[in-house]
Amino acid sequence: MAKFPEAEARWFRNVFVCRNCKAKVRAPILKVLAGKISCRKCGSKVLRTKRKK
Ligand SMILES: [Zn+2]
């Protein structure tokens, strides 16, 4: 995966996963937090960040 923590953080912060249908949505975190992003597939606004456990 990414070599630098910084690059990795950038990658993971901009990718969200729909909790409803698990579709990946790439969007700036600010827009997601503002509730302006909804899932393309099912229209759900419940997104979580893509993160390693
Ligand atoms: Zn969805």
mmCIF file of the protein (N, C-alpha, C, O) and its ligand, coordinates in Angstrom:
data_MODEL
# 
_entry.id   MODEL 
# 
loop_
_entity.id 
_entity.type 
_entity.pdbx_number_of_molecules 
1 polymer     1 
2 non-polymer 1 
# 
_entity_poly.entity_id                      1 
_entity_poly.type                           'polypeptide(L)' 
_entity_poly.nstd_linkage                   no 
_entity_poly.nstd_monomer                   no 
_entity_poly.pdbx_seq_one_letter_code       MAKFPEAEARWFRNVFVCRNCKAKVRAPILKVLAGKISCRKCGSKVLRTKRKK 
_entity_poly.pdbx_seq_one_letter_code_can   MAKFPEAEARWFRNVFVCRNCKAKVRAPILKVLAGKISCRKCGSKVLRTKRKK 
_entity_poly.pdbx_strand_id                 A 
# 
loop_
_entity_poly_seq.entity_id 
_entity_poly_seq.num 
_entity_poly_seq.mon_id 
_entity_poly_seq.hetero 
1 1  MET n 
1 2  ALA n 
1 3  LYS n 
1 4  PHE n 
1 5  PRO n 
1 6  GLU n 
1 7  ALA n 
1 8  GLU n 
1 9  ALA n 
1 10 ARG n 
1 11 TRP n 
1 12 PHE n 
1 13 ARG n 
1 14 ASN n 
1 15 VAL n 
1 16 PHE n 
1 17 VAL n 
1 18 CYS n 
1 19 ARG n 
1 20 ASN n 
1 21 CYS n 
1 22 LYS n 
1 23 ALA n 
1 24 LYS n 
1 25 VAL n 
1 26 ARG n 
1 27 ALA n 
1 28 PRO n 
1 29 ILE n 
1 30 LEU n 
1 31 LYS n 
1 32 VAL n 
1 33 LEU n 
1 34 ALA n 
1 35 GLY n 
1 36 LYS n 
1 37 ILE n 
1 38 SER n 
1 39 CYS n 
1 40 ARG n 
1 41 LYS n 
1 42 CYS n 
1 43 GLY n 
1 44 SER n 
1 45 LYS n 
1 46 VAL n 
1 47 LEU n 
1 48 ARG n 
1 49 THR n 
1 50 LYS n 
1 51 ARG n 
1 52 LYS n 
1 53 LYS n 
# 
loop_
_struct_asym.id 
_struct_asym.entity_id 
A 1 
B 2 
# 
loop_
_chem_comp.id 
_chem_comp.type 
_chem_comp.mon_nstd_flag 
ALA 'L-peptide linking' y 
ARG 'L-peptide linking' y 
ASN 'L-peptide linking' y 
CYS 'L-peptide linking' y 
GLU 'L-peptide linking' y 
GLY 'peptide linking'   y 
ILE 'L-peptide linking' y 
LEU 'L-peptide linking' y 
LYS 'L-peptide linking' y 
MET 'L-peptide linking' y 
PHE 'L-peptide linking' y 
PRO 'L-peptide linking' y 
SER 'L-peptide linking' y 
THR 'L-peptide linking' y 
TRP 'L-peptide linking' y 
VAL 'L-peptide linking' y 
ZN  non-polymer         . 
# 
_pdbx_entity_nonpoly.entity_id   2 
_pdbx_entity_nonpoly.name        ? 
_pdbx_entity_nonpoly.comp_id     ZN 
# 
_pdbx_nonpoly_scheme.asym_id         B 
_pdbx_nonpoly_scheme.entity_id       2 
_pdbx_nonpoly_scheme.mon_id          ZN 
_pdbx_nonpoly_scheme.ndb_seq_num     1 
_pdbx_nonpoly_scheme.pdb_seq_num     101 
_pdbx_nonpoly_scheme.auth_seq_num    101 
_pdbx_nonpoly_scheme.pdb_mon_id      ZN 
_pdbx_nonpoly_scheme.auth_mon_id     ZN 
_pdbx_nonpoly_scheme.pdb_strand_id   A 
_pdbx_nonpoly_scheme.pdb_ins_code    . 
# 
loop_
_atom_site.group_PDB 
_atom_site.id 
_atom_site.type_symbol 
_atom_site.label_atom_id 
_atom_site.label_alt_id 
_atom_site.label_comp_id 
_atom_site.label_asym_id 
_atom_site.label_entity_id 
_atom_site.label_seq_id 
_atom_site.pdbx_PDB_ins_code 
_atom_site.Cartn_x 
_atom_site.Cartn_y 
_atom_site.Cartn_z 
_atom_site.occupancy 
_atom_site.B_iso_or_equiv 
_atom_site.pdbx_formal_charge 
_atom_site.auth_seq_id 
_atom_site.auth_comp_id 
_atom_site.auth_asym_id 
_atom_site.auth_atom_id 
_atom_site.pdbx_PDB_model_num 
ATOM   1   N  N  . MET A 1 1  ? 0.833   -1.206 0.000  1.00 0.00 ? 1   MET A N  1 
ATOM   2   C  CA . MET A 1 1  ? 0.000   0.000  0.000  1.00 0.00 ? 1   MET A CA 1 
ATOM   3   C  C  . MET A 1 1  ? 0.866   1.252  0.000  1.00 0.00 ? 1   MET A C  1 
ATOM   4   O  O  . MET A 1 1  ? 2.040   1.210  -0.368 1.00 0.00 ? 1   MET A O  1 
ATOM   5   N  N  . ALA A 1 2  ? 0.292   2.330  0.403  1.00 0.00 ? 2   ALA A N  1 
ATOM   6   C  CA . ALA A 1 2  ? 1.017   3.601  0.353  1.00 0.00 ? 2   ALA A CA 1 
ATOM   7   C  C  . ALA A 1 2  ? 2.230   3.568  1.270  1.00 0.00 ? 2   ALA A C  1 
ATOM   8   O  O  . ALA A 1 2  ? 2.233   2.949  2.334  1.00 0.00 ? 2   ALA A O  1 
ATOM   9   N  N  . LYS A 1 3  ? 3.238   4.253  0.814  1.00 0.00 ? 3   LYS A N  1 
ATOM   10  C  CA . LYS A 1 3  ? 4.509   4.225  1.539  1.00 0.00 ? 3   LYS A CA 1 
ATOM   11  C  C  . LYS A 1 3  ? 4.514   5.216  2.707  1.00 0.00 ? 3   LYS A C  1 
ATOM   12  O  O  . LYS A 1 3  ? 5.054   4.939  3.777  1.00 0.00 ? 3   LYS A O  1 
ATOM   13  N  N  . PHE A 1 4  ? 3.905   6.362  2.475  1.00 0.00 ? 4   PHE A N  1 
ATOM   14  C  CA . PHE A 1 4  ? 3.938   7.394  3.508  1.00 0.00 ? 4   PHE A CA 1 
ATOM   15  C  C  . PHE A 1 4  ? 2.589   7.496  4.215  1.00 0.00 ? 4   PHE A C  1 
ATOM   16  O  O  . PHE A 1 4  ? 1.543   7.413  3.572  1.00 0.00 ? 4   PHE A O  1 
ATOM   17  N  N  . PRO A 1 5  ? 2.607   7.668  5.479  1.00 0.00 ? 5   PRO A N  1 
ATOM   18  C  CA . PRO A 1 5  ? 1.347   7.802  6.237  1.00 0.00 ? 5   PRO A CA 1 
ATOM   19  C  C  . PRO A 1 5  ? 0.486   8.936  5.705  1.00 0.00 ? 5   PRO A C  1 
ATOM   20  O  O  . PRO A 1 5  ? -0.742  8.854  5.699  1.00 0.00 ? 5   PRO A O  1 
ATOM   21  N  N  . GLU A 1 6  ? 1.140   9.975  5.266  1.00 0.00 ? 6   GLU A N  1 
ATOM   22  C  CA . GLU A 1 6  ? 0.417   11.139 4.759  1.00 0.00 ? 6   GLU A CA 1 
ATOM   23  C  C  . GLU A 1 6  ? -0.401  10.781 3.521  1.00 0.00 ? 6   GLU A C  1 
ATOM   24  O  O  . GLU A 1 6  ? -1.579  11.120 3.414  1.00 0.00 ? 6   GLU A O  1 
ATOM   25  N  N  . ALA A 1 7  ? 0.243   10.098 2.606  1.00 0.00 ? 7   ALA A N  1 
ATOM   26  C  CA . ALA A 1 7  ? -0.444  9.705  1.372  1.00 0.00 ? 7   ALA A CA 1 
ATOM   27  C  C  . ALA A 1 7  ? -1.567  8.730  1.694  1.00 0.00 ? 7   ALA A C  1 
ATOM   28  O  O  . ALA A 1 7  ? -2.643  8.781  1.097  1.00 0.00 ? 7   ALA A O  1 
ATOM   29  N  N  . GLU A 1 8  ? -1.310  7.869  2.618  1.00 0.00 ? 8   GLU A N  1 
ATOM   30  C  CA . GLU A 1 8  ? -2.307  6.881  3.005  1.00 0.00 ? 8   GLU A CA 1 
ATOM   31  C  C  . GLU A 1 8  ? -3.523  7.573  3.620  1.00 0.00 ? 8   GLU A C  1 
ATOM   32  O  O  . GLU A 1 8  ? -4.667  7.237  3.313  1.00 0.00 ? 8   GLU A O  1 
ATOM   33  N  N  . ALA A 1 9  ? -3.260  8.522  4.473  1.00 0.00 ? 9   ALA A N  1 
ATOM   34  C  CA . ALA A 1 9  ? -4.348  9.254  5.122  1.00 0.00 ? 9   ALA A CA 1 
ATOM   35  C  C  . ALA A 1 9  ? -5.191  9.968  4.082  1.00 0.00 ? 9   ALA A C  1 
ATOM   36  O  O  . ALA A 1 9  ? -6.419  9.993  4.169  1.00 0.00 ? 9   ALA A O  1 
ATOM   37  N  N  . ARG A 1 10 ? -4.528  10.541 3.109  1.00 0.00 ? 10  ARG A N  1 
ATOM   38  C  CA . ARG A 1 10 ? -5.245  11.277 2.067  1.00 0.00 ? 10  ARG A CA 1 
ATOM   39  C  C  . ARG A 1 10 ? -6.163  10.321 1.320  1.00 0.00 ? 10  ARG A C  1 
ATOM   40  O  O  . ARG A 1 10 ? -7.321  10.631 1.042  1.00 0.00 ? 10  ARG A O  1 
ATOM   41  N  N  . TRP A 1 11 ? -5.631  9.178  1.010  1.00 0.00 ? 11  TRP A N  1 
ATOM   42  C  CA . TRP A 1 11 ? -6.395  8.191  0.258  1.00 0.00 ? 11  TRP A CA 1 
ATOM   43  C  C  . TRP A 1 11 ? -7.618  7.737  1.037  1.00 0.00 ? 11  TRP A C  1 
ATOM   44  O  O  . TRP A 1 11 ? -8.725  7.672  0.502  1.00 0.00 ? 11  TRP A O  1 
ATOM   45  N  N  . PHE A 1 12 ? -7.406  7.428  2.292  1.00 0.00 ? 12  PHE A N  1 
ATOM   46  C  CA . PHE A 1 12 ? -8.511  6.886  3.059  1.00 0.00 ? 12  PHE A CA 1 
ATOM   47  C  C  . PHE A 1 12 ? -9.531  7.946  3.451  1.00 0.00 ? 12  PHE A C  1 
ATOM   48  O  O  . PHE A 1 12 ? -10.708 7.648  3.654  1.00 0.00 ? 12  PHE A O  1 
ATOM   49  N  N  . ARG A 1 13 ? -9.073  9.168  3.554  1.00 0.00 ? 13  ARG A N  1 
ATOM   50  C  CA . ARG A 1 13 ? -10.020 10.203 3.956  1.00 0.00 ? 13  ARG A CA 1 
ATOM   51  C  C  . ARG A 1 13 ? -10.972 10.586 2.832  1.00 0.00 ? 13  ARG A C  1 
ATOM   52  O  O  . ARG A 1 13 ? -12.063 11.101 3.074  1.00 0.00 ? 13  ARG A O  1 
ATOM   53  N  N  . ASN A 1 14 ? -10.553 10.335 1.630  1.00 0.00 ? 14  ASN A N  1 
ATOM   54  C  CA . ASN A 1 14 ? -11.390 10.774 0.515  1.00 0.00 ? 14  ASN A CA 1 
ATOM   55  C  C  . ASN A 1 14 ? -12.263 9.659  -0.054 1.00 0.00 ? 14  ASN A C  1 
ATOM   56  O  O  . ASN A 1 14 ? -13.016 9.860  -1.006 1.00 0.00 ? 14  ASN A O  1 
ATOM   57  N  N  . VAL A 1 15 ? -12.145 8.510  0.537  1.00 0.00 ? 15  VAL A N  1 
ATOM   58  C  CA . VAL A 1 15 ? -12.966 7.402  0.053  1.00 0.00 ? 15  VAL A CA 1 
ATOM   59  C  C  . VAL A 1 15 ? -13.939 6.987  1.147  1.00 0.00 ? 15  VAL A C  1 
ATOM   60  O  O  . VAL A 1 15 ? -13.545 6.717  2.281  1.00 0.00 ? 15  VAL A O  1 
ATOM   61  N  N  . PHE A 1 16 ? -15.181 6.944  0.794  1.00 0.00 ? 16  PHE A N  1 
ATOM   62  C  CA . PHE A 1 16 ? -16.202 6.561  1.756  1.00 0.00 ? 16  PHE A CA 1 
ATOM   63  C  C  . PHE A 1 16 ? -16.952 5.352  1.238  1.00 0.00 ? 16  PHE A C  1 
ATOM   64  O  O  . PHE A 1 16 ? -17.033 5.112  0.034  1.00 0.00 ? 16  PHE A O  1 
ATOM   65  N  N  . VAL A 1 17 ? -17.489 4.612  2.159  1.00 0.00 ? 17  VAL A N  1 
ATOM   66  C  CA . VAL A 1 17 ? -18.229 3.419  1.770  1.00 0.00 ? 17  VAL A CA 1 
ATOM   67  C  C  . VAL A 1 17 ? -19.653 3.553  2.278  1.00 0.00 ? 17  VAL A C  1 
ATOM   68  O  O  . VAL A 1 17 ? -19.887 3.877  3.442  1.00 0.00 ? 17  VAL A O  1 
ATOM   69  N  N  . CYS A 1 18 ? -20.581 3.302  1.402  1.00 0.00 ? 18  CYS A N  1 
ATOM   70  C  CA . CYS A 1 18 ? -21.985 3.371  1.779  1.00 0.00 ? 18  CYS A CA 1 
ATOM   71  C  C  . CYS A 1 18 ? -22.298 2.253  2.766  1.00 0.00 ? 18  CYS A C  1 
ATOM   72  O  O  . CYS A 1 18 ? -21.944 1.096  2.537  1.00 0.00 ? 18  CYS A O  1 
ATOM   73  N  N  . ARG A 1 19 ? -22.949 2.597  3.844  1.00 0.00 ? 19  ARG A N  1 
ATOM   74  C  CA . ARG A 1 19 ? -23.262 1.577  4.843  1.00 0.00 ? 19  ARG A CA 1 
ATOM   75  C  C  . ARG A 1 19 ? -24.427 0.711  4.398  1.00 0.00 ? 19  ARG A C  1 
ATOM   76  O  O  . ARG A 1 19 ? -24.643 -0.388 4.909  1.00 0.00 ? 19  ARG A O  1 
ATOM   77  N  N  . ASN A 1 20 ? -25.150 1.218  3.462  1.00 0.00 ? 20  ASN A N  1 
ATOM   78  C  CA . ASN A 1 20 ? -26.344 0.523  3.012  1.00 0.00 ? 20  ASN A CA 1 
ATOM   79  C  C  . ASN A 1 20 ? -26.004 -0.538 1.966  1.00 0.00 ? 20  ASN A C  1 
ATOM   80  O  O  . ASN A 1 20 ? -26.384 -1.701 2.100  1.00 0.00 ? 20  ASN A O  1 
ATOM   81  N  N  . CYS A 1 21 ? -25.277 -0.117 0.914  1.00 0.00 ? 21  CYS A N  1 
ATOM   82  C  CA . CYS A 1 21 ? -25.019 -1.050 -0.189 1.00 0.00 ? 21  CYS A CA 1 
ATOM   83  C  C  . CYS A 1 21 ? -23.536 -1.284 -0.410 1.00 0.00 ? 21  CYS A C  1 
ATOM   84  O  O  . CYS A 1 21 ? -23.150 -2.024 -1.315 1.00 0.00 ? 21  CYS A O  1 
ATOM   85  N  N  . LYS A 1 22 ? -22.695 -0.655 0.417  1.00 0.00 ? 22  LYS A N  1 
ATOM   86  C  CA . LYS A 1 22 ? -21.248 -0.872 0.382  1.00 0.00 ? 22  LYS A CA 1 
ATOM   87  C  C  . LYS A 1 22 ? -20.582 -0.377 -0.898 1.00 0.00 ? 22  LYS A C  1 
ATOM   88  O  O  . LYS A 1 22 ? -19.493 -0.824 -1.258 1.00 0.00 ? 22  LYS A O  1 
ATOM   89  N  N  . ALA A 1 23 ? -21.237 0.534  -1.565 1.00 0.00 ? 23  ALA A N  1 
ATOM   90  C  CA . ALA A 1 23 ? -20.618 1.122  -2.749 1.00 0.00 ? 23  ALA A CA 1 
ATOM   91  C  C  . ALA A 1 23 ? -19.557 2.116  -2.302 1.00 0.00 ? 23  ALA A C  1 
ATOM   92  O  O  . ALA A 1 23 ? -19.705 2.790  -1.282 1.00 0.00 ? 23  ALA A O  1 
ATOM   93  N  N  . LYS A 1 24 ? -18.491 2.195  -3.076 1.00 0.00 ? 24  LYS A N  1 
ATOM   94  C  CA . LYS A 1 24 ? -17.448 3.150  -2.743 1.00 0.00 ? 24  LYS A CA 1 
ATOM   95  C  C  . LYS A 1 24 ? -17.778 4.497  -3.352 1.00 0.00 ? 24  LYS A C  1 
ATOM   96  O  O  . LYS A 1 24 ? -18.172 4.593  -4.514 1.00 0.00 ? 24  LYS A O  1 
ATOM   97  N  N  . VAL A 1 25 ? -17.612 5.532  -2.554 1.00 0.00 ? 25  VAL A N  1 
ATOM   98  C  CA . VAL A 1 25 ? -17.887 6.884  -3.025 1.00 0.00 ? 25  VAL A CA 1 
ATOM   99  C  C  . VAL A 1 25 ? -16.664 7.723  -2.746 1.00 0.00 ? 25  VAL A C  1 
ATOM   100 O  O  . VAL A 1 25 ? -16.213 7.800  -1.603 1.00 0.00 ? 25  VAL A O  1 
ATOM   101 N  N  . ARG A 1 26 ? -16.116 8.355  -3.773 1.00 0.00 ? 26  ARG A N  1 
ATOM   102 C  CA . ARG A 1 26 ? -14.968 9.212  -3.542 1.00 0.00 ? 26  ARG A CA 1 
ATOM   103 C  C  . ARG A 1 26 ? -15.429 10.651 -3.512 1.00 0.00 ? 26  ARG A C  1 
ATOM   104 O  O  . ARG A 1 26 ? -16.005 11.156 -4.476 1.00 0.00 ? 26  ARG A O  1 
ATOM   105 N  N  . ALA A 1 27 ? -15.170 11.306 -2.394 1.00 0.00 ? 27  ALA A N  1 
ATOM   106 C  CA . ALA A 1 27 ? -15.604 12.688 -2.241 1.00 0.00 ? 27  ALA A CA 1 
ATOM   107 C  C  . ALA A 1 27 ? -14.747 13.356 -1.189 1.00 0.00 ? 27  ALA A C  1 
ATOM   108 O  O  . ALA A 1 27 ? -14.210 12.681 -0.311 1.00 0.00 ? 27  ALA A O  1 
ATOM   109 N  N  . PRO A 1 28 ? -14.606 14.674 -1.258 1.00 0.00 ? 28  PRO A N  1 
ATOM   110 C  CA . PRO A 1 28 ? -13.878 15.392 -0.221 1.00 0.00 ? 28  PRO A CA 1 
ATOM   111 C  C  . PRO A 1 28 ? -14.603 15.277 1.110  1.00 0.00 ? 28  PRO A C  1 
ATOM   112 O  O  . PRO A 1 28 ? -15.829 15.360 1.177  1.00 0.00 ? 28  PRO A O  1 
ATOM   113 N  N  . ILE A 1 29 ? -13.834 15.088 2.154  1.00 0.00 ? 29  ILE A N  1 
ATOM   114 C  CA . ILE A 1 29 ? -14.418 14.818 3.477  1.00 0.00 ? 29  ILE A CA 1 
ATOM   115 C  C  . ILE A 1 29 ? -15.324 15.952 3.941  1.00 0.00 ? 29  ILE A C  1 
ATOM   116 O  O  . ILE A 1 29 ? -16.312 15.721 4.638  1.00 0.00 ? 29  ILE A O  1 
ATOM   117 N  N  . LEU A 1 30 ? -14.986 17.168 3.553  1.00 0.00 ? 30  LEU A N  1 
ATOM   118 C  CA . LEU A 1 30 ? -15.790 18.311 3.988  1.00 0.00 ? 30  LEU A CA 1 
ATOM   119 C  C  . LEU A 1 30 ? -17.215 18.222 3.465  1.00 0.00 ? 30  LEU A C  1 
ATOM   120 O  O  . LEU A 1 30 ? -18.177 18.540 4.163  1.00 0.00 ? 30  LEU A O  1 
ATOM   121 N  N  . LYS A 1 31 ? -17.322 17.785 2.226  1.00 0.00 ? 31  LYS A N  1 
ATOM   122 C  CA . LYS A 1 31 ? -18.662 17.669 1.636  1.00 0.00 ? 31  LYS A CA 1 
ATOM   123 C  C  . LYS A 1 31 ? -19.448 16.550 2.287  1.00 0.00 ? 31  LYS A C  1 
ATOM   124 O  O  . LYS A 1 31 ? -20.656 16.658 2.498  1.00 0.00 ? 31  LYS A O  1 
ATOM   125 N  N  . VAL A 1 32 ? -18.751 15.485 2.598  1.00 0.00 ? 32  VAL A N  1 
ATOM   126 C  CA . VAL A 1 32 ? -19.426 14.360 3.236  1.00 0.00 ? 32  VAL A CA 1 
ATOM   127 C  C  . VAL A 1 32 ? -19.928 14.770 4.618  1.00 0.00 ? 32  VAL A C  1 
ATOM   128 O  O  . VAL A 1 32 ? -21.055 14.458 5.001  1.00 0.00 ? 32  VAL A O  1 
ATOM   129 N  N  . LEU A 1 33 ? -19.074 15.472 5.357  1.00 0.00 ? 33  LEU A N  1 
ATOM   130 C  CA . LEU A 1 33 ? -19.459 15.897 6.703  1.00 0.00 ? 33  LEU A CA 1 
ATOM   131 C  C  . LEU A 1 33 ? -20.601 16.902 6.649  1.00 0.00 ? 33  LEU A C  1 
ATOM   132 O  O  . LEU A 1 33 ? -21.415 16.984 7.569  1.00 0.00 ? 33  LEU A O  1 
ATOM   133 N  N  . ALA A 1 34 ? -20.653 17.664 5.563  1.00 0.00 ? 34  ALA A N  1 
ATOM   134 C  CA . ALA A 1 34 ? -21.715 18.650 5.434  1.00 0.00 ? 34  ALA A CA 1 
ATOM   135 C  C  . ALA A 1 34 ? -23.016 18.002 4.965  1.00 0.00 ? 34  ALA A C  1 
ATOM   136 O  O  . ALA A 1 34 ? -24.049 18.665 4.869  1.00 0.00 ? 34  ALA A O  1 
ATOM   137 N  N  . GLY A 1 35 ? -22.957 16.707 4.675  1.00 0.00 ? 35  GLY A N  1 
ATOM   138 C  CA . GLY A 1 35 ? -24.160 15.994 4.263  1.00 0.00 ? 35  GLY A CA 1 
ATOM   139 C  C  . GLY A 1 35 ? -24.547 16.239 2.818  1.00 0.00 ? 35  GLY A C  1 
ATOM   140 O  O  . GLY A 1 35 ? -25.699 16.052 2.424  1.00 0.00 ? 35  GLY A O  1 
ATOM   141 N  N  . LYS A 1 36 ? -23.563 16.661 2.034  1.00 0.00 ? 36  LYS A N  1 
ATOM   142 C  CA . LYS A 1 36 ? -23.882 16.969 0.647  1.00 0.00 ? 36  LYS A CA 1 
ATOM   143 C  C  . LYS A 1 36 ? -23.668 15.783 -0.284 1.00 0.00 ? 36  LYS A C  1 
ATOM   144 O  O  . LYS A 1 36 ? -24.002 15.831 -1.468 1.00 0.00 ? 36  LYS A O  1 
ATOM   145 N  N  . ILE A 1 37 ? -23.116 14.745 0.265  1.00 0.00 ? 37  ILE A N  1 
ATOM   146 C  CA . ILE A 1 37 ? -22.827 13.581 -0.555 1.00 0.00 ? 37  ILE A CA 1 
ATOM   147 C  C  . ILE A 1 37 ? -23.778 12.447 -0.207 1.00 0.00 ? 37  ILE A C  1 
ATOM   148 O  O  . ILE A 1 37 ? -23.969 12.102 0.959  1.00 0.00 ? 37  ILE A O  1 
ATOM   149 N  N  . SER A 1 38 ? -24.356 11.889 -1.228 1.00 0.00 ? 38  SER A N  1 
ATOM   150 C  CA . SER A 1 38 ? -25.171 10.707 -0.985 1.00 0.00 ? 38  SER A CA 1 
ATOM   151 C  C  . SER A 1 38 ? -24.725 9.608  -1.932 1.00 0.00 ? 38  SER A C  1 
ATOM   152 O  O  . SER A 1 38 ? -24.112 9.865  -2.969 1.00 0.00 ? 38  SER A O  1 
ATOM   153 N  N  . CYS A 1 39 ? -25.037 8.410  -1.565 1.00 0.00 ? 39  CYS A N  1 
ATOM   154 C  CA . CYS A 1 39 ? -24.617 7.261  -2.349 1.00 0.00 ? 39  CYS A CA 1 
ATOM   155 C  C  . CYS A 1 39 ? -25.244 7.322  -3.744 1.00 0.00 ? 39  CYS A C  1 
ATOM   156 O  O  . CYS A 1 39 ? -26.437 7.577  -3.913 1.00 0.00 ? 39  CYS A O  1 
ATOM   157 N  N  . ARG A 1 40 ? -24.390 7.079  -4.724 1.00 0.00 ? 40  ARG A N  1 
ATOM   158 C  CA . ARG A 1 40 ? -24.810 7.123  -6.115 1.00 0.00 ? 40  ARG A CA 1 
ATOM   159 C  C  . ARG A 1 40 ? -25.809 6.008  -6.419 1.00 0.00 ? 40  ARG A C  1 
ATOM   160 O  O  . ARG A 1 40 ? -26.712 6.149  -7.244 1.00 0.00 ? 40  ARG A O  1 
ATOM   161 N  N  . LYS A 1 41 ? -25.612 4.924  -5.733 1.00 0.00 ? 41  LYS A N  1 
ATOM   162 C  CA . LYS A 1 41 ? -26.357 3.722  -6.062 1.00 0.00 ? 41  LYS A CA 1 
ATOM   163 C  C  . LYS A 1 41 ? -27.736 3.691  -5.393 1.00 0.00 ? 41  LYS A C  1 
ATOM   164 O  O  . LYS A 1 41 ? -28.753 3.443  -6.042 1.00 0.00 ? 41  LYS A O  1 
ATOM   165 N  N  . CYS A 1 42 ? -27.745 3.951  -4.071 1.00 0.00 ? 42  CYS A N  1 
ATOM   166 C  CA . CYS A 1 42 ? -29.003 3.791  -3.351 1.00 0.00 ? 42  CYS A CA 1 
ATOM   167 C  C  . CYS A 1 42 ? -29.510 5.113  -2.767 1.00 0.00 ? 42  CYS A C  1 
ATOM   168 O  O  . CYS A 1 42 ? -30.617 5.172  -2.231 1.00 0.00 ? 42  CYS A O  1 
ATOM   169 N  N  . GLY A 1 43 ? -28.698 6.175  -2.872 1.00 0.00 ? 43  GLY A N  1 
ATOM   170 C  CA . GLY A 1 43 ? -29.162 7.473  -2.387 1.00 0.00 ? 43  GLY A CA 1 
ATOM   171 C  C  . GLY A 1 43 ? -29.011 7.664  -0.890 1.00 0.00 ? 43  GLY A C  1 
ATOM   172 O  O  . GLY A 1 43 ? -29.423 8.692  -0.353 1.00 0.00 ? 43  GLY A O  1 
ATOM   173 N  N  . SER A 1 44 ? -28.428 6.692  -0.212 1.00 0.00 ? 44  SER A N  1 
ATOM   174 C  CA . SER A 1 44 ? -28.258 6.803  1.227  1.00 0.00 ? 44  SER A CA 1 
ATOM   175 C  C  . SER A 1 44 ? -27.194 7.830  1.577  1.00 0.00 ? 44  SER A C  1 
ATOM   176 O  O  . SER A 1 44 ? -26.219 8.010  0.848  1.00 0.00 ? 44  SER A O  1 
ATOM   177 N  N  . LYS A 1 45 ? -27.394 8.490  2.689  1.00 0.00 ? 45  LYS A N  1 
ATOM   178 C  CA . LYS A 1 45 ? -26.402 9.467  3.130  1.00 0.00 ? 45  LYS A CA 1 
ATOM   179 C  C  . LYS A 1 45 ? -25.543 8.907  4.248  1.00 0.00 ? 45  LYS A C  1 
ATOM   180 O  O  . LYS A 1 45 ? -24.703 9.609  4.812  1.00 0.00 ? 45  LYS A O  1 
ATOM   181 N  N  . VAL A 1 46 ? -25.754 7.664  4.557  1.00 0.00 ? 46  VAL A N  1 
ATOM   182 C  CA . VAL A 1 46 ? -24.970 7.055  5.624  1.00 0.00 ? 46  VAL A CA 1 
ATOM   183 C  C  . VAL A 1 46 ? -23.680 6.502  5.035  1.00 0.00 ? 46  VAL A C  1 
ATOM   184 O  O  . VAL A 1 46 ? -23.645 5.408  4.471  1.00 0.00 ? 46  VAL A O  1 
ATOM   185 N  N  . LEU A 1 47 ? -22.636 7.281  5.180  1.00 0.00 ? 47  LEU A N  1 
ATOM   186 C  CA . LEU A 1 47 ? -21.345 6.854  4.641  1.00 0.00 ? 47  LEU A CA 1 
ATOM   187 C  C  . LEU A 1 47 ? -20.343 6.716  5.774  1.00 0.00 ? 47  LEU A C  1 
ATOM   188 O  O  . LEU A 1 47 ? -20.414 7.417  6.783  1.00 0.00 ? 47  LEU A O  1 
ATOM   189 N  N  . ARG A 1 48 ? -19.430 5.815  5.588  1.00 0.00 ? 48  ARG A N  1 
ATOM   190 C  CA . ARG A 1 48 ? -18.351 5.705  6.565  1.00 0.00 ? 48  ARG A CA 1 
ATOM   191 C  C  . ARG A 1 48 ? -17.038 5.797  5.810  1.00 0.00 ? 48  ARG A C  1 
ATOM   192 O  O  . ARG A 1 48 ? -16.968 5.534  4.609  1.00 0.00 ? 48  ARG A O  1 
ATOM   193 N  N  . THR A 1 49 ? -16.008 6.173  6.535  1.00 0.00 ? 49  THR A N  1 
ATOM   194 C  CA . THR A 1 49 ? -14.707 6.252  5.886  1.00 0.00 ? 49  THR A CA 1 
ATOM   195 C  C  . THR A 1 49 ? -14.190 4.859  5.631  1.00 0.00 ? 49  THR A C  1 
ATOM   196 O  O  . THR A 1 49 ? -14.486 3.917  6.366  1.00 0.00 ? 49  THR A O  1 
ATOM   197 N  N  . LYS A 1 50 ? -13.424 4.748  4.589  1.00 0.00 ? 50  LYS A N  1 
ATOM   198 C  CA . LYS A 1 50 ? -12.787 3.470  4.300  1.00 0.00 ? 50  LYS A CA 1 
ATOM   199 C  C  . LYS A 1 50 ? -11.517 3.419  5.139  1.00 0.00 ? 50  LYS A C  1 
ATOM   200 O  O  . LYS A 1 50 ? -10.600 4.216  4.939  1.00 0.00 ? 50  LYS A O  1 
ATOM   201 N  N  . ARG A 1 51 ? -11.469 2.504  6.053  1.00 0.00 ? 51  ARG A N  1 
ATOM   202 C  CA . ARG A 1 51 ? -10.305 2.419  6.949  1.00 0.00 ? 51  ARG A CA 1 
ATOM   203 C  C  . ARG A 1 51 ? -9.911  0.989  7.179  1.00 0.00 ? 51  ARG A C  1 
ATOM   204 O  O  . ARG A 1 51 ? -10.713 0.062  7.074  1.00 0.00 ? 51  ARG A O  1 
ATOM   205 N  N  . LYS A 1 52 ? -8.675  0.847  7.491  1.00 0.00 ? 52  LYS A N  1 
ATOM   206 C  CA . LYS A 1 52 ? -8.199  -0.474 7.908  1.00 0.00 ? 52  LYS A CA 1 
ATOM   207 C  C  . LYS A 1 52 ? -8.589  -0.679 9.353  1.00 0.00 ? 52  LYS A C  1 
ATOM   208 O  O  . LYS A 1 52 ? -8.690  0.289  10.106 1.00 0.00 ? 52  LYS A O  1 
ATOM   209 N  N  . LYS A 1 53 ? -8.806  -1.889 9.749  1.00 0.00 ? 53  LYS A N  1 
ATOM   210 C  CA . LYS A 1 53 ? -9.221  -2.137 11.123 1.00 0.00 ? 53  LYS A CA 1 
ATOM   211 C  C  . LYS A 1 53 ? -8.040  -2.146 12.075 1.00 0.00 ? 53  LYS A C  1 
ATOM   212 O  O  . LYS A 1 53 ? -8.218  -2.342 13.278 1.00 0.00 ? 53  LYS A O  1 
HETATM 213 ZN ZN . ZN  B 2 .  ? -25.515 2.928  -1.214 1.00 0.00 2 101 ZN  A ZN 1 
# 
